[in-house]
Structure formats: structure tokens, C-alpha cells
């Protein structure tokens, strides 16, 4: 996974379907061998769980997104398959709201889980929602997952569905439920002695912890050094503050040196009435069991649980556009800001090496969080040469 894009991405569309009370979830069943039906996944550059499942017997790419109330099919896919999209409504997402419709379905299959009948919400799913140039076909949300225990083995890059009440590993427990109005997974956190709730448990959010401005103020953390970052939801980008806090508690789990993003006042968390989100940037440090029916989230530390978070030393947050890097955001107070970099600048070479489709998973991508004092030679796509000296700044 690209260090550069893991720092850049916090991509968590949270949608509420139209006519929620009447929305048809179909009939779901688990196969007799469901416990052995692990679903392999890869991380997107935006730090999300991407896997392959079946829709009407055809393979589709999907993201596991417990922050979505109703699973969302890409409008692009529906049009390519000549599916009739019905309805005309709006859904709340990060960055604003988007138009949505729906389609009926006959069969969905994910590992040992099958659903016959039901509906999918249809909306635009831009590639930016995964932090890469490749869009996905489907967001798998609460309507498909919440009736079961969801066992996510982040270290093994696999997940599976279990019957609720099953506890396949030992760990520390946190409360977990489904919010009655927003219909997403919710828990709580404690920061600087302040309990903040409800917190959406959002596997589709690539960041670690995101808080509303009010939640951050409640925890009295305003003296912490911060910079700025950018998040991308279905309705576009949102600039927020970011800081590293020394300790954060989730249930009985004590996490050290956690990256926290702080939304502006009136931001998405305020709009939907939550304190913030617990994203995959935090969850991926653990093996995770999400079982809202049993009322618990179980966390077992993985090999990276005690490692300090990566910090940008460049002050550039970048996206990949085929053979080039595009500056998505210049972080406040960083080396790039001091050197006059601007959003939209395009980089074609780093230390003389060309950007290729394999860049995101290559060692070359680590330069944005490199050792302070290192000087990186960057070639813009117009041929301009620049040098950037890396430094700690937050």
C-alpha cells in the first residue's frame, strides 16, 4: 500500500437510502460452510478493503463499507449493464449530498453469504472514492452485513461472515450497535478523559479517527500541533485539521499516538448528528470482530498496533493519475507550502524515476514521509525541476 496515499486518503461516503422504511433487503442466508469462506481482499490506495463478489452471477469489484446505510451500486455499472434505475432522491455523504436511485436485484453472493431479492441504491462512485484511478462497482454496506458477525483479519487480508454471537478470537470488547436513524455501525471513544459518542465504525473510511469540531473541543485538545489535510467523499473534497494525539481509548483498548482528523464546524459529523468516525486507518492495526446484534466490537492487536503513525514530512498529499502524481492538497505549515507548491501541480518524476502504474505499491512512493533533511528532486510534467527538503512540522 502506498504510504503517500494512505496519508492522503480519508474516503468515507455515508449514505441513507430513499424511503428507508420501505427498502427491501431481500432474504439473506449463510452457507453451511460459511466459517471457511474467507474473502480475500487488497487495500485500495485510499486504505479501504477491496474485494470481488458476485452480482447476478457476474464478478464485481466492491468495498466493505460499514459506514454506508444501504449498499450502493455504481451508476456507471448500472448503465453499462442497461439496468433501469428507479426513484429520484438525495443521500447525505461527505462533502454534501448526491442524487440516488435504486434497482431490484435477484442474487448477491459474498463468501458464505447469499442474498436473494432486495434492492441496491445507485449513485455515482468516482475513482477518487478509493484514492486511485480505478473505480469500484459496489459499496457493501450495513444492509448486507449487520445481521452477522463480521470477522476482519486485516493482517491476513481476508474477512468472513459468522453467525452473531460467535467469538473466534480473544480481544478487548467495545460497545457496538446500529444507530436507529442513520442505520450505521456506532461505538464510542474516550479522548483526554472525554467520552465521545456516537462514533460511526466505518470500514470504508481510510483515515484513523475523525472527530467533529465540537468533539475535539470537548476533549480540550486545542493546544495540540495541527496541520491540514483533505478527505474525499462522494460529493467532493473536504479540508480538515489533523493532529497526532498521545492516547485514545476504544472500549478497553488503549491506543497510543493516534492520528485524529478534525472536521470544520458544520461538517459531515455535525450534519448527521455523530461525534465522528472510527476508520480503517485505526481498525487495520487489529483483528476486528463487528457484531452489532451481540452488541460488541472485539479488537485484538496486530503486528502494527503499537507502531507510531506515518507523518508526512513533505506536506504534499498526492493522487495517482496514470503516469503522474497530482497534488491534491498542500498541508499548512509544511515544507511544500513554504516552497510555494499549489493544488493541481503535476509530478512526472521523483529523483529521476518515472511515475508508473505500479507506483502506489513501490518503495518510491515512500518519499513523502521520508527522513527529515532528505532532499527530493521532483520533475513537474511541464519539465520544471524542483527540490524539496523534508521536515517534521506537526
N, C-alpha and C positions, 0 to 999 in steps of 0.2 A: 504494500500500500504506500502511496506517495506521502512522505512526510509533509511536503509542501501543501498538498490539497487536503490532507487531514486537518492541518491548521486552518485552512481557508473555509472549510465547509461546515455549515450548520443548517441542514436541509430537512425541514420537518413540516410538510403540509399536514394540517389537521382539519378534516372536513366533516361537516354534518350534512347528511343526505336530505333531499327534499321529502316532505311527507313522511318523516321518520316513523311515526306511529304505525303507518300502513306499509312500511317497507318489508318486502318478502325476503326472508333469509334462507328459504328453501329447507330441505331436510338433510341434516349432516349425520354422518356415521364414521366410526373408526373401524378399520380392518382388524381382523383377529391378530395379525402380526404387527400392529401399529408400533409397538415398542422397539422393533428392529428397523423400522422405516425411517432412518435418519435422512434428512435432506441436506446434501452438501451445499455450501454457499461460498461466495467470494465477497470481499469488501469492495464496494464502489470507491472511487477516489473521494467521494463525499462521506465515507466512513459508515455506509449502510450495508445491510445484509441483502445481497442479490443472489437469486437462485432461479431455477427453472421448474415450472409446474405445468399442468395441463388445463386448457380451457377448451371445452367441446372436443377433447381428444387431441388437440394440437398443442405443441410446446409453446409456452410464452415466458418471457423474462419478467421477473417480479421482484419487489422489495417487501420485506417483512416490516410492517409499519403499524405498531400498536397505538400510534397517535392519530390514526385515521378511524373515524367512527364507522364508515361504510367503505368497503373495498372499492377501489377506483380503477377503471379501465381507461387506457389512453384513447382519446378521441381519434388520434392518428390510426390506431389499430382497428377501431370500430369502422372507420371509413374505408380502410384497406380491405376489410372483410365484408363490406357492404351491409353492415348491421344497421338497422333502423334505431336511431336514438330517440327516445321519447322524453317528454317533460321539458320544463324550462324553469330552472330555479337558480339560486345562488348558494355558495358554500363559503364559510369563513376559512381562510387559510393565512399562512404567514405572508405578510405583505399586503393584505386586503381581502378581497373576495373574488371568486371566479364563477362563471356560469357552469352549470352542471345539468346533465340529463341522466337517463338510465336505460339499460337494456335488460331483457329477460335472458336467463341462461338455462341450459339443460344440465351441464355437468362441469364441475370443477374438481381437480384432484391435486393434493399436495401431500406427498409421502403417504402416510396411512389414513389421511383424512379425505373423505369424499363428500361432495355436496350435490344433491340433485335438485333442480329447480332454483328459484331465487332470482335475484337481480344484482347487477353491478351498476354503481354510479359511473358516469362517463364525464371526463374532463380532460383538458389539455395537460399532458405530463411532459414538460420540457426537459431536455437533456440536463439543463442546469440543476434540476432537482436531484441529480445523482453526482454532481460535481464533475461530470465527464462529458465527452462528445457523444456518448451513446445513451439514448433514452431507453426506458423500460416500458413494458406493455401494461403492467398492473401493479397497484399497491394493495397488498393483502392486509386488511385492517381488522378491527375489533369484531366485526360481524362474523368473521370466519374463525377467529382464534379464541375468543373469550370463554367459550364453553368448556375449554380443556386446559390442562396444564401444559405450558409451553416451555420446553427444556432446551435452552440455547447454550451449546458448548462453543463459546467464542474461540477458545484456544484450538479446538479441533475443527473449527469452521464447519459446523453442522448443527442442525436443530431437529426436533421431533415433537409430535403431539402425543400427550399421555392423558389418561383419564384424570379428572380432577381428584385431588386428594392423594395422588401418588407423589412420593418424595424419593427421587432416585439418587440423591447425594446429600451429604451433610453440609450445612452452611448456617449463616445467620439470617434470621427472619425479619421481614419488614411488613407492615400492613399493606394490603393491595385490594382495590375494589374497582368497580366500574362506575364512573360518575353518572348519576341518573339523568342529567340533562345533556351533557356533551357526549356521553356514551364512549368514553375512552378510559384506559387504564390510569389509575391515580394512586399516589402514595404521598409521603411527606419527607422532608429533610430537616435537619437541625444545623443551623449555621450561627456560630458565635452565641450559642445558648438560645437562639430564637427558633421556634418550630414554624416551618413554612409549609402551608398546605392550602389546597391540594396541589400536588406536583404531578403533571402528566408523565407517565412512564412510557417513553416514546422511542421505540427501536428504530424508527425512521429518521430520527434527528441525529446527525453526525457529530454534534458537539457533546460536551460532557454534561455540564449543568447550566441551565438558562433560568434567570430569575427576572421577575418584573422589577421595575424601579422601586416600587413600594416594598417588595420583599427584601431587596438589597438595603434599603434604608432601615427597615425593621431590624435587620441583623447588625446595624450600625457599623457597616464596613466601608464607609465613605473615605476613610483615611488610606485605604489600600491603593497602591500604584495601579493605574489602569491605562489602557490604550484603546484603540477602536478596532473593530472587526466587522465583517459583513456576513450576513446569512441570506440564503436564497430559498424562498418558499414558492409555491405555485403562482403567486401573484407578483413576484419580483423580489428585489433585494431589500434588506433592512440593515442599517448600520446600528451597531450596539457597542457598549463598553465591554472590555474583557479584563479580568484580573486573575491572579493565582491566589487562592485562599489556603491557609496552612492546614485547616482541618474542616471536614464536613461529615455529618453523621446521617446515615440512612438506616433506620431501624436500629439494629445492634451492630451495624458495620461502621467502623471508623475509617474514613479515607483521608489520606494525607496529601497536601499540595494538589488541590483540585482546581482545574480551570473553570471559571464561572463567567458566563456572559450575562450582561445586564441590559435588558431591553429599555428603550426610551419610555417615558410616561405615556400612557395611552396606547402602548404597543399591543402585540398579539395576546400576551398573557392577560393583560387588563381587559381586552375585548371579550375574551371567553371566560373570564372570571376565575383564573387559576393563578397560583403563585409562581409557576414556571414549569420547566420540563427537566426530566432526567433522561439524557440521551445515550446513544450507543457509545459515544466517546468515553462515558463513565462505565456503562454496563460491560463493555468489552474487556475490562480488567478482571472480570469474574465469570464463573459459570453461573447461569441465571435460570431460575425457575419462576415463571409468572403464572400464578394460579388464582385469579380473582374470585372464582367460585368458592375456593377454600380460604380466601381472604389473606393470602400471603405471597410475598416475593422472597425467594431464597437466593442468597448470594454466597458463593464460595470463591475465595481469592484465586486468581490465576497467576501465571508467572510474571505478569506485568503490573500487578496490583499496587506494589509499593514503589514503582519507578516514578520519578518526577515527570510531569507532563512536558512535552516538547514546547519550546517557546520560539517564536520567530525571532531571529537576530537580523533579518533583512528589512522587516517592515513592509514586505510585499506579500499580498495574498493573490494567488495566481490560478487561472483556469487553463485547461489544455484545449486548443483549437487546432486539431490535426498536427501540423508541423511547427506550431508556435505556441508560446505562452502569452496569455493576455492578462494584464494587470486588472484584477477585479476591485482591489481596494489597496490604498496606501495607508498603513497604520499610523495613527497620530503619535508623534514623538520619536519615530523610528529613523534609522539611517536613510531609508528610501525617501521619506518625507523631507529630511534635511537636504538630500541631494536633488530635490525637485522632480521626483517621479510623479506621474499622473495616472489616474484610472484610464484604461484603454491602451496604454503603451503595449507594444508587441515585441516579444523577445524571441529571436530565432536561434541563438547560440548561447551556451553557457560555458565559459572557459574554453571556447573554441569548438565545443561539441554541439552538433546539430540536434534540435528537438525532433524526436521520432515518436511514433505511436506507442512505443514501449517506455517512454519517459516516466510515466507515473509510477511504475514499479522498479525503476532503475536507481542505482546509487546516486546518479547525477541529481535526482530530484531533492536530495537532502541538503543542498546548499542553502536553502532559505532559512534553515535552522542550524547553520554551521557554527563553528567555533568563533567566538568574538575575536576580532582582529584580523580575520581572514579577509583578503581582498579578492572579490569575484569579478571576472571580466565578462561583461554582458554585451551581446551584439543585438541591437534592435533590428527589426525586419526591414528598415529603410537603410541599413548599413551603418548607422551611428554606433560608435563604440562608447561604452560607459564602464566605469569601475565603481564597485560598491563595497565599502568596508563594513563588515558585520559587527554588531554590537548588542549588548544587553540593554534593554530600555524599558522593561516593565516586569 
